[in-house]
Amino acid sequence: MDTTTVVVAVIGAVGIIVSPALLAYFTGRQRRAEKVQDWARQDEVAARVRDVAAVAAKTDRVVNDKLDTIHDLVNSNMTAAKRGELDARRARVVLMREILALHATSGRPATAAALAAIEEEERMITDLAAEVEDRLTQVSTGRHTA
């Protein structure tokens, strides 16, 4: 055999042996680079998620504070309305009793309907007074109910 044939055979054999190793080396290197890039992307996404979570928590606090303020305003307005209704009912009972007194001075007895209406108003006053008192207690203790 001549030397050229041997050199060509050796080069061919080395190529056959070395090419899979080189291919594996470069493929492994490329995979490692892809993994490093993937990990960097995952770290970036995790950082963005943390930022979004921090903003969401801050926004949640702000919204809850505003909702508490709205709740307090609605409660105070409702309590004021209930107080106004209570005062109006008390005044109505006074007027109803005055009318019955006027009727009595003219010799006309009170009707059952008038007495029932006064009794119903007084029951409503008792219930409404308890509700207003409960609302005022809730506001003073900081306890809110719907």
PEFENZI-V491461 format. One record per run of one state. SS is the DSSP state (~ for helix, > for strand, _ for the rest). FROM is the first residue (numbers start at 1). LEN is the number of residues. Records with the same first field share a line. If there is no record, write none. Layout:
SS: FROM-LEN ; FROM-LEN
This chain:
_: 1-2 ; 106-6 ; 142-5
~: 3-103 ; 112-30
